[in-house]
Amino acid sequence: MANPTDKAILFDASKCTGCRACQVACKNWNQRGYTETHNEGTYENPRQLTAQCWMRILFNEPEERPKSDDEIYWYFTKYQCMHCTDATCVKVCPSGATKKHKVTDGDSEAYVVKTDPKQCIGCNYCVATCPFQACRYDEKEKGVFRCVLCLDRISQDPAAFPTPEQASPDLEKNAKDPYPTRNRPACVQTCTSGALSFGTREEMLAKAKERVEFLKKEKGKEKARVYGEDELGGLHYIYVLEDSPDKYGLPEKPTVPAGVTIWETLIKPGAPWGGLALVGLVAAAGVGYVINKRNEGLERQAKGGGE
C-alpha cells in the first residue's frame, strides 16, 4: 500500500468548473507542443491524451441529469497518469526506463512514476497495459510521456526555476509573484476554483473524506465517494466524486492483468524465475493477449479523433 507521507494531488470533481486552466498550465510548464485538432461537437480538446498533452479535462455528460439541473450537466474528470502504487507500467517495462522516483532524499520509497526517454526501447508495453490508458509514445522523441506530478517542482529542483536574470521582464512587471510556487504542481498552482489540492496522501485523504461527508449530508449527494484510496495499492491522485466512477470515465475496479504479473515474475529480463521456459511461453502468450486487446481498444479510440 501507498505510504501516508507520499505526495499526492486531490481532485474535487464537485468544485471543478471545466475551465481547463490546469490543462494549459501542465503543457506550459512542461514545454509541450500543440496538436492539431478539429471540432467534433465536444468541448474536450484534444480528444485523447498525447505525448504533447499529458492531462486533459473530460466532459462526461450523463444520460440522466441530476434533478436539480434541467439543462447541460457534466461530470468533469481530471485525466492523466495516476501514479499507481502497484504500477503496471513499471512491472512490464523490460528496459528499466519506467521507474518510481523519490521526491526527496529522505524518502524511503516514492511513487512518482516517470519514463526516461534515453532508456525507452519503444516496446509500448506500458501504453498497452495501463489500466487507465494514460501513457503515450512519441515517434519523434522516441519515448513514453505522461504526467510526472511535476517532479521538478515538488522536489524543489533549483534547475527547474528561473533566476531573476533569466525571468522575463514582462512576467516580473505584470505579476505580484513572478516565480512559481516551488512545492506545488503547475496544475494545482493555477486552479482557481479550489478543485485541486496538494500535500501528503494522508492529508489529501482526510480532506477528501471530509468533503464526501459534506456532500452527503449538506448537498444530498448519496453516492459521493473517495476514489484512489485503495485502487491499485493506492493512487497518488485522489478523487472526490459525486457519483459512481463510471460516470466520470474511470474504471470501477482497476486491476493489473494476470498476464502482466506472470510476465514480471517469469519473463521480464532479470525476473527471478526467468529460466522456466514452458511457463514463460504461457506468460508471454498471456501478456501478448492483453497487449493485443488493449491495442485494439487504443486503435478504436484513435479513430474517434483528437491526435
C-alpha positions as CSV (number, residue, x, y, z in Angstrom):
1,M,0.0,0.0,0.0
2,A,1.0,3.6,-0.5
3,N,2.8,5.4,2.3
4,P,0.8,8.1,4.1
5,T,3.7,10.6,3.6
6,D,3.8,10.1,-0.2
7,K,3.0,13.3,-2.1
8,A,-0.5,13.3,-3.8
9,I,-2.9,15.5,-5.6
10,L,-6.6,15.8,-4.7
11,F,-9.1,16.5,-7.4
12,D,-12.5,17.5,-6.1
13,A,-14.9,17.0,-9.0
14,S,-17.7,18.8,-7.2
15,K,-15.7,22.0,-7.4
16,C,-14.3,21.7,-10.9
17,T,-15.7,24.2,-13.4
18,G,-14.1,22.7,-16.5
19,C,-12.1,25.8,-17.2
20,R,-9.1,23.7,-18.3
21,A,-6.5,26.1,-16.8
22,C,-4.8,23.1,-15.3
23,Q,-4.5,21.6,-18.8
24,V,-2.9,24.7,-20.2
25,A,-0.6,25.1,-17.1
26,C,0.6,21.5,-17.5
27,K,1.5,22.0,-21.1
28,N,3.1,25.3,-20.5
29,W,5.3,24.2,-17.6
30,N,6.4,21.0,-19.3
31,Q,7.0,22.9,-22.6
32,R,4.9,20.6,-24.8
33,G,3.9,21.4,-28.3
34,Y,0.4,21.7,-29.8
35,T,-1.7,19.1,-31.5
36,E,-3.9,20.0,-34.5
37,T,-7.5,19.0,-33.8
38,H,-10.9,19.5,-35.3
39,N,-14.2,20.4,-33.6
40,E,-16.2,17.2,-33.2
41,G,-19.1,18.5,-31.2
42,T,-17.5,18.4,-27.8
43,Y,-15.6,20.8,-25.5
44,E,-12.9,18.2,-25.0
45,N,-9.7,19.1,-26.8
46,P,-7.8,17.1,-27.6
47,R,-10.0,14.0,-27.6
48,Q,-7.2,11.8,-26.4
49,L,-4.0,12.1,-24.3
50,T,-1.0,12.5,-26.5
51,A,2.8,12.8,-26.0
52,Q,2.2,16.6,-26.1
53,C,-0.9,16.7,-23.9
54,W,-0.2,14.9,-20.6
55,M,-3.5,15.6,-18.9
56,R,-7.0,16.8,-20.0
57,I,-10.4,17.5,-18.6
58,L,-13.1,15.1,-19.6
59,F,-16.6,16.4,-20.1
60,N,-18.8,13.5,-19.2
61,E,-22.5,14.3,-19.9
62,P,-24.8,11.8,-18.2
63,E,-27.9,10.4,-19.9
64,E,-29.9,11.1,-16.7
65,R,-29.1,14.5,-15.3
66,P,-29.4,15.3,-11.5
67,K,-32.9,16.6,-10.6
68,S,-31.5,20.0,-9.7
69,D,-30.3,20.6,-13.2
70,D,-32.5,20.9,-16.2
71,E,-30.0,21.9,-18.9
72,I,-26.5,20.9,-19.7
73,Y,-24.7,19.0,-17.0
74,W,-21.2,17.4,-16.9
75,Y,-19.2,15.2,-14.6
76,F,-15.8,16.7,-15.0
77,T,-12.7,14.5,-14.7
78,K,-9.1,15.4,-14.5
79,Y,-7.5,12.6,-16.5
80,Q,-3.8,11.7,-16.6
81,C,-1.3,9.2,-15.2
82,M,-2.5,8.2,-11.7
83,H,1.0,7.2,-10.4
84,C,-0.3,3.9,-9.1
85,T,1.5,2.2,-6.2
86,D,1.0,-1.1,-7.9
87,A,2.1,0.4,-11.3
88,T,1.6,-1.9,-14.3
89,C,3.9,0.3,-16.5
90,V,6.8,-0.4,-14.1
91,K,6.0,-4.1,-14.0
92,V,6.1,-4.6,-17.7
93,C,9.0,-2.3,-18.7
94,P,11.8,-4.6,-20.0
95,S,14.5,-1.9,-20.2
96,G,14.0,-0.3,-16.8
97,A,13.1,3.0,-18.4
98,T,9.9,3.4,-16.3
99,K,10.6,3.7,-12.6
100,K,9.3,5.1,-9.4
101,H,11.3,8.2,-8.3
102,K,12.0,9.7,-5.0
103,V,10.7,13.2,-4.3
104,T,13.3,13.9,-1.7
105,D,16.4,12.2,-0.5
106,G,14.7,11.5,2.8
107,D,12.0,9.3,1.2
108,S,12.3,5.6,1.9
109,E,10.0,4.9,-1.0
110,A,8.4,7.1,-3.7
111,Y,5.7,6.7,-6.2
112,V,6.1,9.4,-8.8
113,V,6.3,7.3,-12.0
114,K,8.4,8.6,-14.8
115,T,9.9,7.2,-18.0
116,D,13.5,8.0,-19.1
117,P,13.3,8.5,-22.9
118,K,17.0,7.6,-23.2
119,Q,16.3,4.1,-21.8
120,C,13.0,3.6,-23.6
121,I,13.1,1.0,-26.3
122,G,9.7,1.8,-27.8
123,C,8.1,-1.6,-26.9
124,N,4.9,0.2,-25.9
125,Y,4.1,-2.4,-23.3
126,C,3.3,0.3,-20.8
127,V,1.0,2.0,-23.3
128,A,-0.9,-1.2,-24.0
129,T,-1.3,-2.5,-20.4
130,C,-2.0,0.7,-18.4
131,P,-5.4,0.3,-16.6
132,F,-6.1,4.0,-17.2
133,Q,-4.5,4.2,-20.7
134,A,-2.5,7.2,-19.6
135,C,0.8,6.6,-21.3
136,R,1.6,7.8,-24.8
137,Y,4.6,7.0,-27.1
138,D,6.1,9.7,-29.3
139,E,7.7,8.6,-32.5
140,K,9.8,11.7,-32.9
141,E,11.2,11.9,-29.4
142,K,11.4,8.1,-29.1
143,G,10.0,7.9,-25.6
144,V,6.9,7.4,-23.5
145,F,5.4,10.5,-21.9
146,R,2.8,11.1,-19.2
147,C,2.1,13.3,-16.2
148,V,5.2,13.3,-13.9
149,L,3.4,15.0,-10.9
150,C,5.7,18.0,-11.7
151,L,8.6,16.1,-10.0
152,D,11.0,19.1,-10.6
153,R,8.6,21.4,-8.8
154,I,7.7,19.3,-5.8
155,S,11.3,18.2,-5.3
156,Q,12.2,21.9,-5.5
157,D,14.9,21.3,-8.1
158,P,16.8,24.6,-8.4
159,A,17.4,24.0,-12.1
160,A,13.6,24.0,-12.7
161,F,13.1,27.6,-11.7
162,P,14.4,30.8,-13.4
163,T,16.8,33.1,-11.6
164,P,15.9,36.8,-11.6
165,E,18.3,37.3,-14.5
166,Q,16.5,34.6,-16.5
167,A,13.0,35.6,-15.7
168,S,11.0,37.5,-18.3
169,P,10.9,41.3,-17.6
170,D,7.2,41.3,-18.6
171,L,6.4,38.5,-16.2
172,E,8.1,40.3,-13.4
173,K,6.3,43.5,-14.2
174,N,2.8,42.1,-14.6
175,A,2.7,39.5,-11.8
176,K,2.8,40.0,-8.0
177,D,4.9,36.9,-7.7
178,P,6.7,36.2,-11.0
179,Y,8.2,32.9,-9.8
180,P,6.3,29.6,-9.5
181,T,5.4,28.3,-6.0
182,R,8.0,25.7,-5.7
183,N,6.3,23.0,-3.8
184,R,3.0,22.6,-5.8
185,P,2.5,21.1,-9.3
186,A,1.6,23.5,-12.0
187,C,-2.0,22.3,-12.3
188,V,-2.6,22.8,-8.6
189,Q,-1.0,26.3,-8.6
190,T,-3.2,27.5,-11.4
191,C,-6.6,26.1,-10.3
192,T,-8.9,29.0,-9.4
193,S,-12.0,27.0,-8.2
194,G,-10.2,25.2,-5.4
195,A,-10.8,21.8,-7.1
196,L,-7.1,20.9,-6.8
197,S,-5.0,20.5,-3.6
198,F,-1.5,19.1,-3.0
199,G,0.1,17.5,0.0
200,T,0.7,14.1,1.6
201,R,-1.7,11.2,0.8
202,E,-2.7,11.3,4.5
203,E,-3.7,14.9,4.3
204,M,-5.4,14.6,0.9
205,L,-7.4,11.5,2.0
206,A,-8.5,13.2,5.2
207,K,-9.6,16.3,3.2
208,A,-11.4,14.1,0.6
209,K,-13.3,12.1,3.2
210,E,-14.4,15.3,5.0
211,R,-15.6,16.7,1.7
212,V,-17.6,13.5,0.9
213,E,-19.3,13.7,4.2
214,F,-20.3,17.3,3.5
215,L,-21.7,16.4,0.1
216,K,-23.7,13.6,1.5
217,K,-25.2,15.5,4.5
218,E,-25.4,19.0,3.1
219,K,-25.9,18.5,-0.6
220,G,-27.8,15.2,-0.7
221,K,-25.2,13.5,-2.8
222,E,-25.8,10.0,-1.6
223,K,-23.4,8.4,-4.0
224,A,-20.5,10.7,-3.2
225,R,-17.3,8.8,-2.6
226,V,-13.5,8.9,-2.5
227,Y,-11.6,7.2,-5.4
228,G,-8.0,6.3,-5.3
229,E,-7.5,5.3,-1.7
230,D,-7.1,1.6,-2.3
231,E,-7.2,1.2,-6.1
232,L,-4.0,-0.5,-7.3
233,G,-2.4,-0.3,-3.9
234,G,-3.3,3.4,-3.7
235,L,-3.2,6.1,-6.3
236,H,-1.3,9.3,-6.0
237,Y,-4.3,11.2,-7.5
238,I,-7.2,11.2,-5.0
239,Y,-10.7,12.0,-6.3
240,V,-13.8,13.3,-4.7
241,L,-16.7,12.0,-6.9
242,E,-20.4,12.9,-6.6
243,D,-21.4,9.6,-8.3
244,S,-20.0,6.3,-9.4
245,P,-16.6,6.2,-11.1
246,D,-18.1,5.1,-14.5
247,K,-19.9,8.4,-14.7
248,Y,-16.5,10.1,-14.7
249,G,-14.9,7.7,-17.2
250,L,-13.0,5.9,-14.5
251,P,-12.8,2.1,-14.1
252,E,-14.7,0.9,-11.0
253,K,-12.1,-1.6,-10.0
254,P,-8.8,-1.1,-12.0
255,T,-6.6,-4.2,-11.8
256,V,-3.2,-5.4,-13.0
257,P,-3.9,-8.1,-15.7
258,A,-2.8,-11.6,-14.6
259,G,-0.6,-11.9,-17.7
260,V,1.4,-8.9,-16.5
261,T,2.1,-10.4,-13.1
262,I,3.4,-13.6,-14.7
263,W,5.5,-11.6,-17.2
264,E,7.1,-9.7,-14.3
265,T,7.9,-12.9,-12.4
266,L,9.0,-15.2,-15.2
267,I,9.8,-13.5,-18.5
268,K,10.9,-9.9,-17.9
269,P,14.7,-9.5,-18.1
270,G,16.1,-10.1,-14.6
271,A,13.0,-12.0,-13.4
272,P,13.7,-14.4,-10.5
273,W,12.3,-17.4,-12.3
274,G,13.2,-16.5,-15.9
275,G,14.6,-20.0,-16.6
276,L,11.2,-21.6,-16.6
277,A,10.8,-21.7,-20.3
278,L,7.4,-23.5,-20.5
279,V,5.7,-21.3,-18.0
280,G,7.4,-18.4,-19.7
281,L,5.8,-19.2,-23.1
282,V,2.4,-19.3,-21.4
283,A,3.1,-16.0,-19.7
284,A,4.2,-14.4,-22.9
285,A,1.1,-15.6,-24.6
286,G,-1.0,-14.1,-21.7
287,V,0.6,-10.7,-21.7
288,G,0.6,-10.7,-25.5
289,Y,-3.2,-11.3,-25.5
290,V,-3.7,-8.5,-23.0
291,I,-1.5,-6.1,-25.1
292,N,-3.2,-7.0,-28.3
293,K,-6.7,-6.4,-26.8
294,R,-5.6,-3.1,-25.4
295,N,-4.0,-2.0,-28.7
296,E,-7.3,-2.8,-30.4
297,G,-9.0,-0.5,-28.0
298,L,-6.4,2.2,-28.5
299,E,-6.9,2.0,-32.3
300,R,-10.6,2.4,-31.9
301,Q,-10.1,5.4,-29.7
302,A,-7.6,6.9,-32.1
303,K,-10.2,6.7,-34.9
304,G,-12.5,8.7,-32.7
305,G,-10.3,11.7,-33.1
306,G,-8.0,14.1,-31.2
307,E,-4.5,13.3,-32.2
